[in-house]
Amino acid sequence: MNGDRLGNVRLRTGRAILFLFLVVWHQANAAEPLEEVSEHVYPLDPDGSVSLQAMDGSVLLYGNERPEVSIKTIKKAYSQDRFKDININVKNTPKEVAIETSITPRKKGLGLIDRSGTVDYVVIVPQSSRISKIELVNGELLIAGVRGGSVTAHLVNGLMTVYDCFENADLATVNGRVELVYNWWEDKKFSLKISNSQGQIRTRFPPDASVRVMARTITGGIVNALAGQSNPSEPVRSLDFTTTANPATSCELNSTNGNIRVEKTY
């Protein structure tokens, strides 16, 4: 009997400890995150260079006609230590603005490592500036309304969307989706290169777009709704066509494991 009573006591104690742990864990995860919002404006020549390196969060980049870079950041974390570890550094001259997100490393210990925390960016740049590098590890990347310069962007995990960008673009993702959308067309000479390892690539061009499209995929399929492609019996792995004679714009799409869709903007 004493053994049974001792076992019951141990069982109840174990359940109580587990319940207490779950309550503490739930409260910690349900806590409101710490948040800091900041805004800064830096002068930049219309043909200057902009670069941005980010970790987790979102990057929304827009072009406009002002000779300056406007940067709004929203930093969030669930603990004070983690909040202090996330740093936003900006280096600027009239020719270049470089934005970098860094995390101060901590010594390894026996406790759990806090990896929470994000930084969301809203960046407005001169529309003719050169976007020399945008790098985002996890999150959402949007680029809209840049023209006349060039843009290079790399996303590891998440969604990349590019709207109405009439300039040379080199875009790459590892795991995720790429959306390239044109709501209208300007007949200019520029090249678009999009590559994706795991995920879908989708492009949308207006009916009057003058462009050469070259698409390749290894294990996925290609759907060409822009040229009215019929449903083939076998998956299409490669595609090369023009919408008009001698187009000035070229669009190259490459996917390792994923589908490619070339669609029409209605």
PEFENKA-V122938 format. One record per residue. N is the residue number from 1. RES is the residue in three letters. PHI is phi in degrees with one decimal (none if undefined). NEAR is the number of other C-alpha atoms within 8 Angstrom. Layout:
n-><N & N>
res-><RES & RES>
phi-><PHI & PHI>
near-><NEAR & NEAR>
//
This chain:
n-><1 & 2 & 3 & 4 & 5 & 6 & 7 & 8 & 9 & 10 & 11 & 12 & 13 & 14 & 15 & 16 & 17 & 18 & 19 & 20 & 21 & 22 & 23 & 24 & 25 & 26 & 27 & 28 & 29 & 30 & 31 & 32 & 33 & 34 & 35 & 36 & 37 & 38 & 39 & 40 & 41 & 42 & 43 & 44 & 45 & 46 & 47 & 48 & 49 & 50 & 51 & 52 & 53 & 54 & 55 & 56 & 57 & 58 & 59 & 60 & 61 & 62 & 63 & 64 & 65 & 66 & 67 & 68 & 69 & 70 & 71 & 72 & 73 & 74 & 75 & 76 & 77 & 78 & 79 & 80 & 81 & 82 & 83 & 84 & 85 & 86 & 87 & 88 & 89 & 90 & 91 & 92 & 93 & 94 & 95 & 96 & 97 & 98 & 99 & 100 & 101 & 102 & 103 & 104 & 105 & 106 & 107 & 108 & 109 & 110 & 111 & 112 & 113 & 114 & 115 & 116 & 117 & 118 & 119 & 120 & 121 & 122 & 123 & 124 & 125 & 126 & 127 & 128 & 129 & 130 & 131 & 132 & 133 & 134 & 135 & 136 & 137 & 138 & 139 & 140 & 141 & 142 & 143 & 144 & 145 & 146 & 147 & 148 & 149 & 150 & 151 & 152 & 153 & 154 & 155 & 156 & 157 & 158 & 159 & 160 & 161 & 162 & 163 & 164 & 165 & 166 & 167 & 168 & 169 & 170 & 171 & 172 & 173 & 174 & 175 & 176 & 177 & 178 & 179 & 180 & 181 & 182 & 183 & 184 & 185 & 186 & 187 & 188 & 189 & 190 & 191 & 192 & 193 & 194 & 195 & 196 & 197 & 198 & 199 & 200 & 201 & 202 & 203 & 204 & 205 & 206 & 207 & 208 & 209 & 210 & 211 & 212 & 213 & 214 & 215 & 216 & 217 & 218 & 219 & 220 & 221 & 222 & 223 & 224 & 225 & 226 & 227 & 228 & 229 & 230 & 231 & 232 & 233 & 234 & 235 & 236 & 237 & 238 & 239 & 240 & 241 & 242 & 243 & 244 & 245 & 246 & 247 & 248 & 249 & 250 & 251 & 252 & 253 & 254 & 255 & 256 & 257 & 258 & 259 & 260 & 261 & 262 & 263 & 264 & 265 & 266>
res-><MET & ASN & GLY & ASP & ARG & LEU & GLY & ASN & VAL & ARG & LEU & ARG & THR & GLY & ARG & ALA & ILE & LEU & PHE & LEU & PHE & LEU & VAL & VAL & TRP & HIS & GLN & ALA & ASN & ALA & ALA & GLU & PRO & LEU & GLU & GLU & VAL & SER & GLU & HIS & VAL & TYR & PRO & LEU & ASP & PRO & ASP & GLY & SER & VAL & SER & LEU & GLN & ALA & MET & ASP & GLY & SER & VAL & LEU & LEU & TYR & GLY & ASN & GLU & ARG & PRO & GLU & VAL & SER & ILE & LYS & THR & ILE & LYS & LYS & ALA & TYR & SER & GLN & ASP & ARG & PHE & LYS & ASP & ILE & ASN & ILE & ASN & VAL & LYS & ASN & THR & PRO & LYS & GLU & VAL & ALA & ILE & GLU & THR & SER & ILE & THR & PRO & ARG & LYS & LYS & GLY & LEU & GLY & LEU & ILE & ASP & ARG & SER & GLY & THR & VAL & ASP & TYR & VAL & VAL & ILE & VAL & PRO & GLN & SER & SER & ARG & ILE & SER & LYS & ILE & GLU & LEU & VAL & ASN & GLY & GLU & LEU & LEU & ILE & ALA & GLY & VAL & ARG & GLY & GLY & SER & VAL & THR & ALA & HIS & LEU & VAL & ASN & GLY & LEU & MET & THR & VAL & TYR & ASP & CYS & PHE & GLU & ASN & ALA & ASP & LEU & ALA & THR & VAL & ASN & GLY & ARG & VAL & GLU & LEU & VAL & TYR & ASN & TRP & TRP & GLU & ASP & LYS & LYS & PHE & SER & LEU & LYS & ILE & SER & ASN & SER & GLN & GLY & GLN & ILE & ARG & THR & ARG & PHE & PRO & PRO & ASP & ALA & SER & VAL & ARG & VAL & MET & ALA & ARG & THR & ILE & THR & GLY & GLY & ILE & VAL & ASN & ALA & LEU & ALA & GLY & GLN & SER & ASN & PRO & SER & GLU & PRO & VAL & ARG & SER & LEU & ASP & PHE & THR & THR & THR & ALA & ASN & PRO & ALA & THR & SER & CYS & GLU & LEU & ASN & SER & THR & ASN & GLY & ASN & ILE & ARG & VAL & GLU & LYS & THR & TYR>
phi-><none & -60.4 & -65.1 & -65.3 & -62.3 & -63.6 & -65.3 & -65.1 & -62.9 & -63.9 & -64.5 & -64.6 & -63.7 & -63.0 & -64.8 & -64.6 & -64.9 & -62.8 & -62.4 & -63.2 & -62.2 & -65.1 & -62.9 & -63.4 & -63.3 & -65.8 & -64.5 & -66.0 & -81.1 & -88.3 & -66.1 & -70.3 & -73.0 & -71.4 & -143.0 & -138.7 & -112.8 & -139.4 & -138.2 & -142.3 & -127.5 & -127.5 & -68.5 & -150.6 & -60.3 & -55.7 & -104.9 & -71.9 & -113.3 & -129.5 & -135.8 & -148.8 & -121.9 & -134.5 & -103.7 & -116.4 & 140.0 & -136.1 & -130.8 & -114.4 & -119.4 & -126.5 & -101.3 & -146.4 & -95.7 & -81.4 & -83.4 & -159.2 & -116.2 & -103.7 & -126.1 & -114.0 & -123.5 & -126.1 & -101.1 & -134.9 & -160.4 & -99.1 & -140.6 & -64.7 & -62.6 & -65.2 & -59.9 & -69.7 & -73.1 & -87.9 & -122.5 & -117.0 & -117.7 & -126.7 & -115.3 & -141.2 & -138.8 & -61.0 & -102.8 & -155.3 & -127.3 & -119.9 & -115.4 & -137.8 & -101.2 & -132.2 & -122.2 & -66.9 & -70.5 & -114.5 & -67.1 & -71.3 & -137.4 & -84.0 & -79.6 & -71.6 & -87.9 & -82.0 & -111.0 & -74.5 & 120.3 & -139.8 & -132.4 & -101.7 & -114.9 & -122.7 & -122.9 & -115.5 & -125.2 & -58.3 & -64.8 & -97.9 & -72.0 & -97.3 & -87.6 & -69.5 & -166.1 & -123.7 & -126.4 & -132.5 & -80.9 & -133.1 & 143.4 & -120.5 & -122.6 & -126.6 & -129.7 & -145.6 & 72.9 & -103.0 & -159.3 & 89.8 & -108.0 & -158.1 & -143.5 & -125.0 & -141.3 & -137.1 & -126.6 & -83.0 & -130.4 & 141.2 & -118.1 & -115.4 & -126.3 & -126.5 & -115.5 & 47.5 & -108.1 & -104.1 & -162.3 & -59.4 & -137.2 & -123.6 & -121.3 & -145.5 & -134.0 & -102.7 & -125.0 & 153.2 & -135.8 & -119.8 & -120.1 & -115.4 & -129.5 & -122.0 & -85.9 & -147.3 & -129.0 & -124.5 & -78.2 & -128.7 & -89.7 & -157.3 & -123.9 & -121.1 & -127.7 & -128.3 & -131.0 & -147.2 & -82.8 & -128.9 & 144.2 & -103.5 & -115.0 & -132.7 & -119.5 & -135.1 & -118.5 & -70.0 & -59.3 & -93.4 & -66.6 & -109.7 & -153.7 & -100.0 & -113.8 & -123.1 & -127.0 & -141.6 & -141.8 & -89.4 & -114.7 & -93.4 & -133.8 & -118.3 & -115.9 & -112.3 & -81.7 & -67.2 & -100.3 & 68.1 & -65.2 & -78.0 & -74.4 & -78.6 & -76.1 & -117.8 & -58.5 & -87.5 & -101.8 & -143.7 & -155.4 & -151.4 & -152.0 & -123.9 & -86.7 & -141.5 & -73.6 & 52.6 & -69.3 & -84.2 & -103.2 & -122.5 & -133.3 & -111.4 & -120.6 & -133.8 & -131.2 & -83.6 & -125.7 & 173.2 & -93.8 & -125.1 & -123.4 & -111.7 & -120.7 & -104.8 & -81.5 & -103.7>
near-><4 & 5 & 6 & 7 & 8 & 8 & 8 & 8 & 8 & 8 & 8 & 8 & 8 & 8 & 8 & 8 & 8 & 8 & 8 & 8 & 8 & 8 & 8 & 8 & 8 & 8 & 8 & 7 & 6 & 6 & 7 & 5 & 8 & 11 & 8 & 8 & 8 & 7 & 8 & 7 & 8 & 9 & 9 & 14 & 11 & 11 & 10 & 11 & 11 & 14 & 11 & 10 & 11 & 12 & 11 & 11 & 12 & 11 & 12 & 11 & 12 & 12 & 13 & 10 & 6 & 7 & 10 & 13 & 13 & 12 & 11 & 11 & 12 & 11 & 13 & 12 & 13 & 12 & 8 & 8 & 6 & 13 & 13 & 7 & 9 & 11 & 9 & 8 & 8 & 8 & 8 & 9 & 8 & 9 & 10 & 11 & 15 & 10 & 12 & 10 & 11 & 10 & 7 & 7 & 5 & 4 & 4 & 4 & 5 & 4 & 4 & 5 & 4 & 5 & 5 & 7 & 12 & 10 & 13 & 10 & 13 & 11 & 12 & 12 & 15 & 17 & 14 & 11 & 16 & 11 & 12 & 10 & 12 & 11 & 10 & 15 & 10 & 11 & 11 & 11 & 13 & 11 & 12 & 11 & 12 & 17 & 11 & 9 & 13 & 12 & 13 & 11 & 10 & 11 & 15 & 11 & 11 & 12 & 12 & 13 & 11 & 11 & 12 & 11 & 11 & 11 & 14 & 10 & 10 & 10 & 11 & 10 & 16 & 11 & 11 & 14 & 13 & 12 & 11 & 10 & 12 & 12 & 9 & 8 & 9 & 6 & 8 & 7 & 7 & 10 & 11 & 12 & 10 & 12 & 10 & 19 & 11 & 12 & 13 & 13 & 15 & 12 & 10 & 11 & 15 & 12 & 8 & 5 & 11 & 11 & 12 & 12 & 12 & 12 & 13 & 11 & 16 & 9 & 8 & 13 & 11 & 16 & 9 & 10 & 10 & 10 & 6 & 6 & 8 & 4 & 4 & 6 & 4 & 4 & 8 & 9 & 12 & 9 & 10 & 8 & 7 & 11 & 10 & 7 & 5 & 5 & 11 & 10 & 13 & 12 & 12 & 11 & 13 & 10 & 18 & 11 & 12 & 16 & 12 & 15 & 12 & 13 & 11 & 10 & 10 & 4>
//
